[in-house]
Amino acid sequence: MRKQFSRMIVLAVLSICTQMINAQTEMVDIINYALTHSRDVRKSAWQVQEAKYIRKEALGHGLPQVEGSGSYSRMMLQKMDLSAFSSMVPSDYSSIFDALGNLDHVDMASANVQVTQLIYSQAFWVGLKTARKTQELYTLQKAKNEEDVIADVANTYYQIQSMMFQLQTMDKSIQNLKEIYHMSELKYNSDLIKETDVSRLKVSITNQDVTRQTLQNSIDLQINYLKVLSGMPSDSTLKITPMASADVEKETHLNPFVLGQVPSYQVLLKQNELYTLQVKQAKAKYYPSLAAFDKFSYSHYNIPDIYKTGSTMNTIGLSLSVPIFSSGIDYAKVKQAEFKQKQLNEDISQTKDMLAIQYNNAMLEYQTAHNLLLVQKENRELAEKVYKQTHLQYEEGLASMADLLNVNSDFLQADNSYNQQALKCKTAEVKMLQASGNLKQLTINK
């Protein structure tokens, strides 16, 4: 008998451990799927690619620029009557004179190719650094969006697990009521209890069946919402294991709070670097710029039957642009950029304080929730023990049906209270991980 009891304990422990592993693996798989397919994460990934080409564009302004142009025009002329002057024209030029009299247009064409190379521009070098910082900023924003997706998916997953746990409790209660109902029918047939007692049980079972169906519908709605968060097709199948008590009761330990590890704070610091460069970019308008150029031109002129020629020209030189006076426009832009940075510095100071407070509050919330969870666990075990004792007394005729229904209601309430506390514990854990920048721990199988 003792060996059989020990074997049952081992099997129960293995079952709980297997449930914990399956539940964690499911959540990790869903989160990793979301990090690849979530619309927000994919949008962030496209922004990173966009920043890559912004940087290439900025770099291109410092490389040789080749520009070609061409034009063709026909100047229409009104025919002139030169017969009165024909006697004055020497015979050698008579053909040209006749052609001038018949001239109705002149053709002109040109083609140009110019190569320009920037030699010095303060705006170019600052712009290149700005583009690099923009690329880094988008990368950090992607990491922040990934953490937001992890938090949303994890919270929704825990919510579904909690509701499934509540569904199990409801099933347990309905099963208990059906057992009581079966015993009550036997006692009613033996005239030991009244018909109203049996009817009361039937009403209770029906009410809990309705509550159970409503809860099942809520679970289905949350699962569909989780699919949307994760970027899953709506017709995909998603299996979630109910929350395991041992998984919730295990305390989570974190490394000390490091402000620089929090993605939201990293984004602000990178924005501050970017604003510093924007100030420099505005000030770059004060500096001259120098470029070298080489221009090749070809021109062609055609006067029908009179004159046709073409010419080429190659020009090399330097182009210097020196800002002198802009009526305060450049100065105003510099001040705008400086004040934007001052505003951001205020946000950074506030965020620095808020993140520390959020972490401390999350730690306190988690520790309180975990301590209360252990209290609720003891209360649930006690309620279950009282129910079993009262159930046995009811079978023996030592307790009334009202007593049994009351203790069954107490057990149901204790079980639900434990479930709600377990959900608070897991959501507080998510807050704590997010506040410390360690939320990606949830993507690793433990």
BELFENBEL-V532912 format. One record per backbone hydrogen bond with DSSP energy under -1.0 kcal/mol. CO is the residue of the C=O (numbers start at 1). NH is the residue of the N-H. If there is no record, write none. Layout:
# BELFENBEL-V532912
CO&NH + CO&NH
This chain:
# BELFENBEL-V532912
1&5 + 2&6 + 3&7 + 4&8 + 5&9 + 6&10 + 7&11 + 8&12 + 9&13 + 10&14 + 11&15 + 12&16 + 13&17 + 14&18 + 15&19 + 16&20 + 17&21 + 18&22 + 19&23 + 20&24 + 21&25 + 22&26 + 23&27 + 24&28 + 25&29 + 26&30 + 27&31 + 28&32 + 29&33 + 30&34 + 31&35 + 33&37 + 34&38 + 38&42 + 39&43 + 40&44 + 41&45 + 42&46 + 43&47 + 44&48 + 45&49 + 46&50 + 47&51 + 48&52 + 49&53 + 50&54 + 51&55 + 52&56 + 53&57 + 54&58 + 55&59 + 56&60 + 57&61 + 59&62 + 60&63 + 65&116 + 67&114 + 69&112 + 71&110 + 73&108 + 75&106 + 82&85 + 83&86 + 85&88 + 90&93 + 91&94 + 93&97 + 94&98 + 95&99 + 96&100 + 97&101 + 98&102 + 104&77 + 106&75 + 107&302 + 108&73 + 109&300 + 110&71 + 111&298 + 112&69 + 113&296 + 114&67 + 115&294 + 116&65 + 117&292 + 120&290 + 121&125 + 122&126 + 123&127 + 124&128 + 125&129 + 126&130 + 127&131 + 128&132 + 129&133 + 130&134 + 131&135 + 132&136 + 133&137 + 134&138 + 135&139 + 136&140 + 137&141 + 138&142 + 139&143 + 140&144 + 141&145 + 142&146 + 143&147 + 144&148 + 145&149 + 146&150 + 147&151 + 148&152 + 149&153 + 150&154 + 151&155 + 152&156 + 153&157 + 154&158 + 155&159 + 156&160 + 157&161 + 158&162 + 159&163 + 160&164 + 161&165 + 162&166 + 163&167 + 164&168 + 165&169 + 166&170 + 167&171 + 168&172 + 169&173 + 170&174 + 171&175 + 172&176 + 173&177 + 174&178 + 175&179 + 176&180 + 177&181 + 178&182 + 179&183 + 180&184 + 181&185 + 182&186 + 183&187 + 184&188 + 185&189 + 186&190 + 187&192 + 188&191 + 194&198 + 195&199 + 196&200 + 197&201 + 198&202 + 199&203 + 200&204 + 201&205 + 202&206 + 203&207 + 204&208 + 205&209 + 206&210 + 207&211 + 208&212 + 209&213 + 210&214 + 211&215 + 212&216 + 213&217 + 214&218 + 215&219 + 216&220 + 217&221 + 218&222 + 219&223 + 220&224 + 221&225 + 222&226 + 223&227 + 224&228 + 225&229 + 226&230 + 227&232 + 233&236 + 244&248 + 245&249 + 258&261 + 259&262 + 262&266 + 263&267 + 264&268 + 265&269 + 266&270 + 267&271 + 268&272 + 269&273 + 270&274 + 271&275 + 272&276 + 273&277 + 274&278 + 275&279 + 276&280 + 277&281 + 278&282 + 279&283 + 280&284 + 282&285 + 283&286 + 284&287 + 289&321 + 290&119 + 290&120 + 291&319 + 292&117 + 293&317 + 294&115 + 295&315 + 296&113 + 297&313 + 298&111 + 299&311 + 300&109 + 301&309 + 302&107 + 303&306 + 303&307 + 307&303 + 309&301 + 311&299 + 313&297 + 315&295 + 317&293 + 319&291 + 321&289 + 326&329 + 328&332 + 329&333 + 330&334 + 331&335 + 332&336 + 333&337 + 334&338 + 335&339 + 336&340 + 337&341 + 338&342 + 339&343 + 340&344 + 341&345 + 342&346 + 343&347 + 344&348 + 345&349 + 346&350 + 347&351 + 348&352 + 349&353 + 350&354 + 351&355 + 352&356 + 353&357 + 354&358 + 355&359 + 356&360 + 357&361 + 358&362 + 359&363 + 360&364 + 361&365 + 362&366 + 363&367 + 364&368 + 365&369 + 366&370 + 367&371 + 368&372 + 369&373 + 370&374 + 371&375 + 372&376 + 373&377 + 374&378 + 375&379 + 376&380 + 377&381 + 378&382 + 379&383 + 380&384 + 381&385 + 382&386 + 383&387 + 384&388 + 385&389 + 386&390 + 387&391 + 388&392 + 389&393 + 390&394 + 391&395 + 392&396 + 393&398 + 394&397 + 400&404 + 401&405 + 402&406 + 403&407 + 404&408 + 405&409 + 406&410 + 407&411 + 408&412 + 409&413 + 410&414 + 411&415 + 412&416 + 413&417 + 414&418 + 415&419 + 416&420 + 417&421 + 418&422 + 419&423 + 420&424 + 421&425 + 422&426 + 423&427 + 424&428 + 425&429 + 426&430 + 427&431 + 428&432 + 429&433 + 430&434 + 431&435 + 432&436 + 433&438 + 438&441 + 439&442 + 440&443 + 441&444
